Amino acid sequence: MNESPGVVDLLGVLAYAELSAFARMTEDAAVLAPSLADQAALSELAVAEYAHFRLLRDRLSELGADPEQAMSPFAPALDAWHTQTKPGDWLQALVKAYVGVGIALDFYREAAGHLDPSIGKLVDEVLADEGRSEFAVDRVRAGLRADPTAAGRLALWARRLVGEALSQSQQVAAARPELARLLIEAAPDDQAEISRLFARLTEAHNKRMAALGL
């Protein structure tokens, strides 16, 4: 295997993120969707997540890495995030799928920006939106038109999602230094680069909140 441990870590965390997103979206579709149409739409997005997982699993195997071993270091942190951010209703599930998952994927996209183009292309394919944003924005905006008082509650929920996501991301980066190195461009002051990274993540989050009308 010629790739650095950081590459295997990145593909491993992404693979588990996609696998766990598939499982959670499937559950939310079955339990929280208010209509069969919504259940079918979210299930389709879950299927896309599973397809992304398969791409990552296959690439890890091509690199000579064991997919399960590559994913396992990240399972506790991602499982903890899902447990701590279990949605209580349909609108919360949509905000999580758009805002919470979105900022996590931004984190991985930043890391992929410093990799070989072939790996970067795979990560871009895996992080493709697949209609998640449009679906979530349309449904949340409709929900807010029906109940404008939900805006404050959902804004607080989104803030919690992002706080938990950033906390888990920092823990993962601290535990996996090879992965953390992918996030930091060559600079004399690493702390300053980290600050710029989180500023970019925050800016992208603010744009998503504006799209939702929150």
Summary of the structure (lengths in Angstrom):
residues: 214
radius of gyration: 17.1
end to end distance: 46.0
largest distance: 54.6
contacts: 679
relative contact order: 0.15
helix: 82%
strand: 0%
